[in-house]
Amino acid sequence: MDASTQTAASNNQPANPPFIRSGHLAAPGFSEHRIYWEEYGSLAGEPVIVIHGGPGAGSHGSSARFFNPQRYRVVLFDQRGCGKSTPSASDDDATPALTDNTTQHLIDDVSALRHELNINGKMHVFGGSWGSTLALAYAIAHPATVQTLILRGVFLCRRADVDYFFQGNAAEFAADPLAMPTPGAYLDFPTAWRHFVDVIPPEDRGDVVKGLAKAFSSPPRTDAERERLVKAASACVAWEGSASRLNRDENSHGQPNQKYALTAARILVHYMINGGFLGAGGVANRDNNYILDHVARLRDIPVHVAHGRYDRVCHLYQAEALVRALRDAGNNAVSYFITTAGHSSFEPETDTRLRTIMNGLPPMTSLETASLQCGEMMRHAEEPSDAVADC
């Protein structure tokens, strides 16, 4: 899910590829949404679209660190309602940001961004946590456009996957805060879990996601209502931050900034209460099994999975289920790496593994891809653009 792992890389990490330009894309259809995007690396490089987590976390330039700037053309974008995309879910009234904001809309945005940036051949699709969910959903919808899928911290967005992280023993918590009715992330982070559950009214703990959706369902009308809203959003994001790394002290994390907390928590819960909009026809279905049910559409796409053995945000069983389903469907190009790490892409072994994967991918050598990328360089050299260049 990755709603709170936007921590800067350590000083000993390689520098990010050079920034090229950024801009805003008017979302397809009759929509108020404008999608912010950035490019790094080389315009002549193999295109990689990086899909951020959350949902609602927003993109971060540090995600470009996995890619050789001489080889790759790296595209980052902020999904609807978050980051520098507008309208923002951090506004007091988040209705505009959450309207026309479903997985199908996000898939359409990726297609529109491909068109805007003149990426007409195949591309690598790179996503972690919720970003892996959206990457898989996009590849299921448009498999012919995907050269390679690179997934970190697989999240299948089934009810059991969400409840593992957000439900835990919440229903029993008031009577026995150390009750262990079911497996869950709460077992490994009892102090952080207590801070999170304490913010949820006891009557809403039988279904935590539903309770959070109720808390976020209407704009605050008073200062007291806004304070309660910010407190719930901050608790939601802080809980995820506490569980995201192996070496994180659950007692020492700082509180997320209010704007970020409101954005990330509102969008996260908007998607989780609707099962990631992964039901048939995009209909809300918390009991969906959409990705595994459609995995045969990925049969011909090489897939690389890196997942932390001690990931408590997205349990390893999700990666296991995906890999087994891909292989059972006849995909013979699945690489699966279990790292000694938790959830965050910044943990050293996962960070190194993702770089190794990207450095080891077979080059995209088709003449079509080469000519399209050269054409893109020439087009932007000759035509004015509203993109912001780094000169």
Buried (B, 14 or more C-beta within 10 A) or exposed (E): BBBBBBEEBEEEBEEBBEBBBBBBBEBBEEBEBBBBBBBBBBBEBBBBBBBBBBBBBBBBBBBBBBBBBEBBBBBBBBBBBBBBBBBBBBBEEBEBBBBBBBBBBBBBBBBBBBEBBBBBBBBBBBBBBBBBBBBBBBBBBBBEBBBBBBBBBBBBBBBBBBBBBBBBBBBBBEEEBEBEEBEBBBBBBEEBBBBBBEBBEBEBBEBBBBBBBBBBEEEBEEEEBBEBBBBBBBBBBBBBBBBBBBEBEBEEBEEBEBBBBBBBBBBBBBBBBBBBBBBEEBEBBBEBBBBBEBBBBBEEBBBBBBBBEBBBBBBBBBBBBBBBBBBEBEBEBBEBBBBEBBBBBBBBBBBBBBBEBBEEBEEBEEEEBBEBBEEBBEEBEEEEEEBEEEE
